[in-house]
């Protein structure tokens, strides 16, 4: 039986006290233990940023890649080894900004991985510049007169691109977050959770208190996750009420199952035949 303690390591965590990342890390550990996923069965992949440091604080396999490049690495890893449980962690700048093109394409392919996006509206590692999800008018040390660009809406984008599992969560509600992480990981295909994660250092608008007054649980509402139109309406809902939970869920074939030969065995099980490779090259 896997325990939460199995994922603990001795690395010092230097996130700011009160950072929403702590709630995500705690909920993730509990979700993994609840599913009896052992550290050696898990591959965590991340790019650059405070959110991307999450794998450092877990005892498991992990891979740090370039800013915004975690999703193609995860795609390759899943093609190579179907048995690995793969979770990608990143911030809103990492995934929706630098990695925006990869975010779109992993949805189109429906790769069987789970994406956790720590969404706080800022680049926390590089001193609080506005991220793609920052609201217009949001003031930072760089955008002194306020953000002048329209915010990126990841949930509506994911839905319109055909994502099969789309969810939203709040880092402070660890029990709810752990539950939706489990649901996302058990989905066969690409699953994403946009996690509202307060940055106590650089975002003084979207605070813990801001979200506590506004979030409400879709698990307790008469919501049908299979209703696409309802999911789009919920994804656009913002202001006095912000829904958290599974917005949309639809079963569909995953990427690997649609690739000839890979549906039978992963790449790591394939035998290397130098003669066949040489013949193929000579035949070109």
Buried (B, 14 or more C-beta within 10 A) or exposed (E): EBEEEBBEEEEEEEBBEEBBBBBBBBBBBBBBBBBEBBBEBBBBBBBBBBBBBBBBBBBBBBBBBEBBBBBBBBBEBBBBBBEBBBBBBBBBBBBBBBBBEBBBBBBEBBBBBBBBBBBBBBBBBEEBBBBBBBBEEBBBEEBEEEBEEEBBBBBBBBBEBEBBBBBBBBBBBBEBBBBBBBBBBEBBBBBBBBBBBBBBBBBEEBBBEBBEEBBEBBEEEEBEBEEBEBBBEBBEBEEEEBBBBBBBBBEEEBBBEEEEEBEEEBEEEEEEEEEEEEEEEEEE
